[in-house]
Amino acid sequence: MEGPHVRLPGVALAHPGPQGTPFLFQAGASSRGRRFALEHAEAVFYIGPTTAHVRRFVEQTREGLRETGRPEDAIRVLAMVTVVVADTDEEAQARLAAYHQHVDVESALALFGGWTGVDLSGLDPDAELEHVESEASRTALAAFTTQSPDRRWTVREVAEFVSVGGRGPVIVGSPATVADELERWHRETGVDGFNISAAVRPTDLERFARLVSPELRRRGVLREPEAGRTLRENVAGAGPLLPEDHRGARFR
């Protein structure tokens, strides 16, 4: 492979893995990102603050797949959730309260500004958030403006919401409570799974694996780990290679 900016002895720097084509995962819900996903993605990652947001995205994705001629289940939709779990609901709520003691509102607004390209510093905390176009993450701003027709978010509310958990929901409680809530989100949105985030890393992720994963397996909604299974097999539930109905399969 040789070009204006590259000279390599072969077409790849690493030996092909058991999946052949890497698993094609797309994130972002801008119109351009959605078009790209409908043509190429095997899974998409979405962040929505409510079940209504996420359900709308899932329905749009399924409809878009039908229109492009791909199977309706060709793309797995994964929603982000932040989980704060402890042995009891009371302990989990206390842990979340302790997290909030360390929240810096100005930093939260700076983080939001980095996502969206919109500087909220210096504004009236009770001013309503308005939608503007920028070259930053359009999805992040739209979640609180154009995609929230039933609610008007103030600057203060946005800062409080993103301070723990970012733009997605925060699920708090015992393993059973968390599992109940994950099942409710699955039932009300139609998502295929979740991308688990953490308020404090790696502690919250370790606690999820130790406390929640066994509860989900007990309920039969999370498979047992299996050595050697590829990411494509874990997420899509089929074989390790790019499926035959994917446009990339024709280039084998």
C-alpha positions as CSV (number, residue, x, y, z in Angstrom):
1,M,0.0,0.0,0.0
2,E,1.5,3.3,-1.1
3,G,0.0,6.8,-1.2
4,P,0.9,10.5,-0.7
5,H,1.1,10.1,3.1
6,V,1.6,6.4,3.7
7,R,3.9,3.6,2.6
8,L,3.2,0.2,4.0
9,P,4.3,-3.3,3.1
10,G,0.8,-4.7,3.1
11,V,-2.9,-3.7,3.3
12,A,-3.0,-4.2,7.1
13,L,-0.6,-3.8,10.1
14,A,-2.1,-6.8,12.0
15,H,-3.1,-10.3,11.2
16,P,-6.9,-10.6,10.6
17,G,-8.8,-11.7,13.7
18,P,-11.5,-14.3,13.9
19,Q,-14.1,-11.8,12.9
20,G,-12.5,-10.9,9.6
21,T,-14.1,-7.5,9.3
22,P,-14.1,-5.7,12.7
23,F,-17.5,-5.3,14.3
24,L,-19.0,-2.1,12.8
25,F,-20.3,0.0,15.7
26,Q,-21.6,3.6,15.1
27,A,-22.3,6.3,17.7
28,G,-24.1,9.6,17.2
29,A,-27.7,10.4,16.1
30,S,-27.2,13.4,13.8
31,S,-28.9,13.0,10.4
32,R,-25.6,12.3,8.8
33,G,-24.6,9.8,11.5
34,R,-28.0,8.0,11.1
35,R,-27.6,7.7,7.4
36,F,-24.2,6.2,7.7
37,A,-25.4,3.7,10.3
38,L,-28.3,2.5,8.2
39,E,-25.9,1.7,5.4
40,H,-23.0,0.3,7.4
41,A,-23.5,-0.3,11.1
42,E,-24.1,-3.6,12.9
43,A,-24.8,-1.8,16.2
44,V,-25.5,1.8,17.2
45,F,-25.0,3.6,20.5
46,Y,-27.5,6.1,21.6
47,I,-27.8,8.4,24.7
48,G,-31.3,9.6,25.7
49,P,-32.4,11.0,29.0
50,T,-35.8,9.3,29.0
51,T,-37.4,6.2,27.6
52,A,-39.4,8.3,25.2
53,H,-36.2,9.7,23.6
54,V,-34.7,6.2,23.3
55,R,-37.9,4.6,22.0
56,R,-38.2,7.3,19.3
57,F,-34.6,6.6,18.1
58,V,-35.2,2.8,18.1
59,E,-38.4,3.2,16.0
60,Q,-36.6,5.6,13.6
61,T,-33.8,3.1,13.2
62,R,-36.1,0.2,12.5
63,E,-38.1,2.2,10.0
64,G,-34.9,3.4,8.3
65,L,-33.6,-0.2,7.9
66,R,-36.9,-1.2,6.2
67,E,-36.5,1.7,3.8
68,T,-32.9,0.9,2.9
69,G,-33.8,-2.8,2.3
70,R,-31.9,-4.2,5.3
71,P,-33.5,-6.5,7.8
72,E,-35.2,-4.7,10.6
73,D,-33.0,-6.5,13.1
74,A,-29.8,-5.8,11.2
75,I,-28.7,-3.2,13.7
76,R,-28.5,-3.7,17.4
77,V,-29.4,-0.6,19.4
78,L,-27.6,-0.1,22.7
79,A,-28.6,2.7,25.1
80,M,-26.2,4.3,27.7
81,V,-27.1,4.1,31.3
82,T,-25.1,5.0,34.4
83,V,-25.6,2.6,37.3
84,V,-24.9,3.3,41.0
85,V,-25.5,0.0,42.8
86,A,-25.0,-1.3,46.4
87,D,-26.3,-4.1,48.5
88,T,-29.5,-2.2,49.4
89,D,-31.4,0.7,47.9
90,E,-30.6,2.9,50.9
91,E,-26.8,2.3,50.5
92,A,-27.0,3.0,46.8
93,Q,-28.8,6.3,47.4
94,A,-26.3,7.3,50.0
95,R,-23.5,6.5,47.5
96,L,-25.1,8.7,44.9
97,A,-25.6,11.5,47.5
98,A,-21.9,11.3,48.2
99,Y,-21.1,11.6,44.5
100,H,-23.2,14.7,44.3
101,Q,-21.2,16.3,47.1
102,H,-18.2,16.4,44.7
103,V,-20.1,17.9,41.7
104,D,-18.8,21.1,40.3
105,V,-21.6,22.9,38.3
106,E,-19.2,25.1,36.3
107,S,-17.2,22.0,35.3
108,A,-20.5,20.3,34.3
109,L,-21.4,23.2,32.1
110,A,-17.8,23.2,30.6
111,L,-18.2,19.5,29.8
112,F,-21.6,20.2,28.1
113,G,-20.0,23.1,26.2
114,G,-17.3,20.8,24.9
115,W,-19.9,18.3,23.7
116,T,-22.1,20.9,22.0
117,G,-20.0,23.9,21.1
118,V,-22.4,26.0,23.2
119,D,-21.0,28.1,26.0
120,L,-23.5,28.3,28.9
121,S,-21.2,29.9,31.4
122,G,-22.4,33.3,32.6
123,L,-26.0,32.7,31.6
124,D,-28.9,33.0,34.0
125,P,-29.2,29.5,35.6
126,D,-33.0,29.7,35.1
127,A,-32.8,30.6,31.4
128,E,-34.3,28.0,29.0
129,L,-32.0,26.2,26.8
130,E,-32.4,27.0,23.1
131,H,-31.3,25.0,20.1
132,V,-28.5,26.3,17.8
133,E,-26.6,24.6,15.0
134,S,-22.8,24.0,15.6
135,E,-20.1,21.8,14.2
136,A,-19.8,19.9,17.6
137,S,-22.0,17.0,18.7
138,R,-25.5,17.9,17.6
139,T,-27.0,14.9,19.3
140,A,-25.9,16.2,22.7
141,L,-27.7,19.5,22.4
142,A,-30.8,18.1,20.6
143,A,-31.5,15.7,23.5
144,F,-32.3,18.7,25.6
145,T,-34.0,20.9,22.9
146,T,-35.6,19.6,19.7
147,Q,-35.9,16.0,21.0
148,S,-37.6,17.2,24.2
149,P,-40.9,18.6,22.9
150,D,-42.6,18.0,26.2
151,R,-40.1,19.7,28.4
152,R,-38.1,22.9,28.5
153,W,-34.7,22.5,30.2
154,T,-33.1,25.3,32.1
155,V,-29.3,25.9,32.3
156,R,-29.4,24.8,35.9
157,E,-31.3,21.6,35.2
158,V,-28.9,20.7,32.4
159,A,-25.9,21.2,34.7
160,E,-27.5,19.0,37.4
161,F,-28.4,16.3,35.0
162,V,-25.1,15.9,33.2
163,S,-23.0,16.2,36.4
164,V,-23.5,12.5,37.2
165,G,-24.1,10.2,34.3
166,G,-23.6,12.6,31.4
167,R,-26.6,12.8,29.1
168,G,-28.1,9.4,29.9
169,P,-30.3,8.2,32.8
170,V,-28.8,7.3,36.2
171,I,-30.2,4.0,37.7
172,V,-29.7,3.7,41.5
173,G,-30.4,0.9,43.9
174,S,-29.9,-2.7,44.9
175,P,-29.1,-5.4,42.3
176,A,-32.8,-6.3,42.1
177,T,-33.8,-2.6,41.8
178,V,-31.3,-2.0,39.0
179,A,-32.3,-5.2,37.2
180,D,-35.9,-4.2,37.4
181,E,-35.2,-0.8,35.9
182,L,-33.0,-2.2,33.1
183,E,-35.8,-4.5,32.2
184,R,-38.3,-1.6,32.3
185,W,-36.1,0.4,29.9
186,H,-35.8,-2.6,27.6
187,R,-39.6,-3.2,27.6
188,E,-40.5,0.5,27.1
189,T,-37.9,1.4,24.5
190,G,-37.2,-1.8,22.5
191,V,-33.4,-1.5,22.9
192,D,-31.3,-4.6,22.4
193,G,-29.0,-3.9,25.2
194,F,-27.1,-1.3,27.3
195,N,-23.8,0.4,27.3
196,I,-23.1,0.6,31.1
197,S,-21.3,3.8,32.2
198,A,-19.9,4.7,35.6
199,A,-20.0,7.8,37.7
200,V,-16.7,6.7,39.3
201,R,-14.3,4.5,37.3
202,P,-13.5,1.7,37.7
203,T,-15.5,1.3,41.0
204,D,-19.0,1.5,39.6
205,L,-18.2,-0.9,36.7
206,E,-16.7,-3.4,39.1
207,R,-19.7,-3.2,41.4
208,F,-22.0,-3.7,38.4
209,A,-20.1,-6.9,37.4
210,R,-20.1,-8.2,41.0
211,L,-23.7,-7.3,42.0
212,V,-25.9,-6.7,39.0
213,S,-24.6,-9.2,36.4
214,P,-25.3,-12.3,38.6
215,E,-28.9,-11.0,39.1
216,L,-29.4,-10.5,35.4
217,R,-28.1,-14.0,34.7
218,R,-30.4,-15.4,37.4
219,R,-33.3,-13.8,35.5
220,G,-32.2,-15.3,32.2
221,V,-31.6,-12.0,30.5
222,L,-27.8,-12.0,30.4
223,R,-25.8,-14.9,28.9
224,E,-23.1,-16.7,30.8
225,P,-19.5,-15.7,29.7
226,E,-18.1,-18.0,27.0
227,A,-14.4,-18.1,26.3
228,G,-13.4,-17.4,22.7
229,R,-16.7,-15.8,21.7
230,T,-16.1,-12.7,19.5
231,L,-17.7,-9.3,20.0
232,R,-19.9,-9.8,16.9
233,E,-21.2,-13.1,18.4
234,N,-21.8,-11.5,21.8
235,V,-23.7,-8.4,20.5
236,A,-25.4,-9.7,17.3
237,G,-26.0,-13.2,18.4
238,A,-24.9,-14.7,15.0
239,G,-21.6,-16.0,13.7
240,P,-18.2,-14.3,14.0
241,L,-18.1,-13.0,10.4
242,L,-19.9,-10.1,8.7
243,P,-23.5,-11.3,7.9
244,E,-24.3,-12.2,4.3
245,D,-27.0,-9.5,4.1
246,H,-24.4,-6.7,4.9
247,R,-23.2,-4.8,1.9
248,G,-19.6,-5.4,3.0
249,A,-20.0,-9.1,2.6
250,R,-19.9,-8.8,-1.2
251,F,-16.2,-7.7,-1.0
252,R,-15.0,-11.0,0.6
